[in-house]
Amino acid sequence: MQGVLGTKLKKGCFLAFLLAQVEATAQQLFMADQDQLLSMATDARAAGQGDIGVATAPNFFAQQWNPAKYIFAEKKIGFGITQILNAKSSINGFAQANVNFYNQPDERSAYGIGIRGYSYSEAGLSEFEDDVSLSELAIDGSYALKLGKYFSMAVSGRYILINRRTVAINGFFGQDPVGLFGIDVSSFYFGEEIAYKNYNGRWRAALALYNLRNKPSEEDKLTQSYVPSTLKAGVGFDFILDSENILSVTTEYTALLVSYRLEDPIEFFEQPEQGSIMAIGFEGIVAKKLVGRVGYSQGFNRQRDTFLSLGLGFWARYADFDMAYILGDRIAENPLRTKLRLSVSLNLVEVLSNQGQ
């Protein structure tokens, strides 16, 4: 009799263990769905280098990362658009838009405008499940000023609109659309080209604060945890082999300025929005036409921010074409992160000056 009870007890413990593992996996998937869409790097230049962009070389998509870089951009006026490709078989509904524009009216100033929007929907798998619907929109405006020969700073304002209805572990969660305002302050150092023994080189460095705002109330903490205030610091170096061939190395550190911890009193479920990220990226430019990129990101207490990325690019006179793909843990990450990214950037000075030719 005792042997039979012991066997049943062992089976019961084993079944409880399996259920616990299933619940833990479900919680991981739930956290993946909650990953903020606006935190994803849509532009291929940043995504191909491990989602870094605060201290990389000036480019069209600096609006999201560090608009102070626009001061040192070679092209005075630029327009960029990106697209994340997805298979309809894996995601029921997904739409994304990322549009950037910047202009240098003179040698000491620059301004930029950016719009990023995402929507994601998925139908319930059974009659007991509701639909998942997420949408996020960010509208940015920035102004950059050159404060020294090699140093600039920028201030950005951002309006964010969040609308979410998602499936929770023990039911459904929904909320009315919420609007948030955030302020960014960023700086950028773009050093002088230095002649070394076998090559020339240039140092880059940056520091930026994102989404600065007052400490949220308990009612606002749930929403603001999706758009936390963060700090990014980066340093990079360009190995300038000649005027058309450059190898760039950049490393970046990201930290949350506020750690949110949300608890479900019924399920004792916690969603920690905390931790930090270290990333390193490489970009090789050949003949100022072909570009190859690789990056690695390591998340600390943020498993979804640990991944490897690859990127390619082709630069022409009027436009630049870039693509990137991220390899990571699909369970722990937002499923949209691992989609192919395509970016197109237009050199409006060249386009407008040759319009009548």
N, C-alpha and C positions, 0 to 999 in steps of 0.2 A: 504493500500500500504506500509506504513511504517512497519507494522507488518510483511509483507512478506519479505521486505528487511532485517529487523532485524533477521528473522529466517535464511535467506540465509547467512547473515554475520556470524551468530553463527556457522552454518554448515561449512562455509569456514574456520573460525578460528580453529574449531575442526579438520578439515581435515589437515590444516597446522601443527597443533600440532602433529597429528599422523605421518605425513611425517617426522617431525623433530625427533621424537622418533626412527623411522625406520632408518634414516640417522645416528643418534647417535649410534644405535646398530651396524650398518654396520661399522662405524669407530672403534668401540670396536673390532669387528671381524678382521678388517684390522690390528689393533695394535697387536692382538693376533698372526697373521701370521708373524708379524715382530719381534716377540720375539726371541732373539738370541738363537739358538739351542745349541751353545757351553756353554751357561750359565746353562744348565740343569744338574743336578746331575744324572749321569747314574748309578753309583755304588749304590747298595742297602744299604750299611752301612750308607752312608751319607743321601740318600733319606729317609730312614726310621726314621731319627732323625730330619726332617725338613730342609733338604738340608744344613746341617752344616758339617764342616770337618776340619776347621783350627786348632781347639784346642781339638778335640776328641782324643781318645787313638790311638797310632800308628797302622797303618793297611796297607794293600797292595795297596790301592788306594790313598795314600797320595800325589801322584804326582800331581793330579789336585788341591789339597787343600793346602797342606803344606809339601813339601818334606823334611823339616828339621826334621819331625817326624821319618823318616827312621833310624836315628841314634839310636833311642830307641826301634826299633822293635825287638820283641823276636826272630822272624825268620829271619835269616841272608840274605837269598835269597828268593825272591818271584815273582810270576807271577799271574796276575789277568786279567780277561776278563768279560765284562758285556754285557747284551742284554736287550733292551726294546721291550717287546712284544706288538703287535698291531693287531687289526682285520682289514683285508683288506676291509671289508664293510664300515669302517668309514674313512679310509685314503687310497687314491688310490695307492700311492707308498711311502714306507718309508724304509730306510736302515740305520743302525747305527753300529758303531764299537768303542769299547773302550778297549784298551790293555795297560797294565802297566807291567813294569819289574823294579826291584830294586835289588841292591846288596850292602852288607857291606864288603868291602875288608879288613877292620880292625876295631878296636873299636872306632876310631875317625872320620871316613869318610864313606860316602855312596853316591851312584849315582843312578839316576833313568831315565827311558825313558818311554814316554807315547805317544800314538796315539789315537786321538778321531776324528771320522768322522761321518757326518750326511748328508743324502740327503732326500728331501721331494718333492713330485710332486703331483699335482692334476689337472685333466682335467677341462677345462672350462665347466660351467653348461649350456651354450647356445652358439649359433653360433657367438654371439657378444663378447664372453669372450675368453681370451687367457689362455694358461696353466700357472699354478703356478709351479715354479721350484726353489728350494733352495738347496744349498749344502755348507757345511762348513767343513773344515779340520784343525786340530791343531796338530802339532808335537812338543813335549816338550823334553827337556833334562835338568837335574838338578844335582847339586853337593852340598852335605851337609857336614858340618864340626862341630865337637863337640868342643865348646869353653870353656866348664866348665863341672863339674860333672853332672849338671842337665840342661844344656842349650846348644842349638845348633842353627845354622843358615844355610840357603841354598839360592843359587842363581839359577834361572831357566831362560832359553831362550826358546822362543816359536815362531814358524812360523805359521801364520794363512792364509788360502786361502779361500776366500769368493766368491761365485758365486750365484747371485740372479736374478730372474725374477718374479715379483709379480704383482698382480692386485691392482691398486690404485682406489680411489673413483671415479675419473672422467676419467680414462683411464688406460694405462698400463705403468709399469716402468721396465726398464731393464738396466743392466750394464755389462761391461766386467769383467771377474774374476780379483779380487784385492788381492794382497798379503800384509800382515802386519807382523811386528815384534814386539814382546813385551818382557819385562824383568820383572821377579818376584823376590822379595826379601822377605824372610820369616824367622821367628824365632819361637822357641818352647821351653817352660820350662816344664820339666817332673820331678816333685819334688820327694823327698825321701818319702818312706812309713812311716807314722807317726802312732804311737799307741795311740788311744783314749780309752775311758773307755769301750765301748761295741764293738768297731770295729777298724780296721786300716783304714787309709785314705791316699790319695795322691792328691795333687793339680796339675792342668795343666793350662797353659796359652800360648797364641800365638798372634802374630801380623804379618800380611802379606800385602804386596802391590803387585797388579797384573797389568800386561799389562802396565807397565810404558813406556811412549814415549813422544815425543815432542807434543806441542799443535797442533792439526790438522789445516790445511788450510780449507777454505770454501769448496774447491772441495773434500777434504777428510773427511769432517765432517760427511757426510751422511753414509759413510762406517764405520768409526771408532766409530760411535754411537752404532753400534752393538757389539763392543768389547771395552767398555769404561774402563778406568783405575779405579780400585776400591781398597778400603781398607777393610780389615777384621780383627776384633779383637775378641778374645774369651777367656773364662775362664771355667774351669770344675773341678769337684771333683769326685774321685772314693771312694765309700764306699766299702771297702774290708772286707767282712764278714768273709771269710776264703780264702784259696789259690785257690779255684775253684768257688767261688760265689761272684760276684761283681755287684754293682749297680752304674752306672755312670750318672752324670748330667752335661750337657754342655750348655752354652749359648753363642750366637754369634751375633755380630753386623756387618752389611755391609753397606758401604756408597760409592757413586760414587764420585771420586775426581774431575771429570769434568761433568757438567750438559749440555747436548746437547738439543737444542730446534730447531726443523726443522719445517718450515712453507711452505705451498702450497699457493702461492699468489693468485691463482684463487679460491680455495675453502676455504681459511683461515683455513686450517686443520693443526693442530699442533700435533706432536708426541713427547711428552716430555720423554727424557731418563734421569730421575732424581729420587731423593728420597732415602730412606734408608730401611733397613730390620733388624728386631730383631727376633731371633729364639731361641728356647730352645728344647733340645732333651734329651731323657732318653734311656739308654741301660742297660738291665739286663742280666747277664750271669749266667747260672745255670750249675754247674758241668763242666764248661768249654766246654760244648757241645751244650746246647740249649740257644738261644739268642732271646730276645724280645725287640722291639724298638717302641717308639712313639715320635713324634715331632710336634711342632707347629711353623709356620712361620707367622709373621705379617709384611706386606709391608706398608710403609708410602709413599703415592702418587704412589704406585705400587700395584694395586689391584691384579695383577696376582701372586704376591708373598705372598699372604695370603692363607694358606691352612693347613690342618692337614695331617700327614703321619703316616703310620703303617709299621712295618717291623718284619720279622722273620728270624732266622738263625740256621744252624746246622753245628757245627765245628767237623771235624774228624782229624785223624792223618796226612793225606796227603793233604786234601783239605777242604776248608770252602765253604759252600753254604748259600747264603743270598738272600732274596727277600724283596721288598718294594712296597707299593702302596700309591699314593698321592690322597687325597680327597680335592677338591677345586672348585672354580667357573669356570666351563668349558667354559663359554662365554668369560671371561676376560683373561683366560690363554691360552697359546699355547696348542692345543689339544693333543700334544705328552706328555705333562707333566703328565697327569693322567694315563699313561700306566703302566702296571706291569713291574718292573725291576728285573732282575735276575743277580746275580754275582757269579762267581766261582773263588776261589783263591787257588793256588797251593803252598805248602811248598816244594820248590825245593831241599832243603837240605835233607829232608826225602825221597823224590822221588828218587833222585840220589844215596843216600847212600844205598838204598835197591833195586836198579835196578837189581843187580845180584843175589838176594836172591830168 
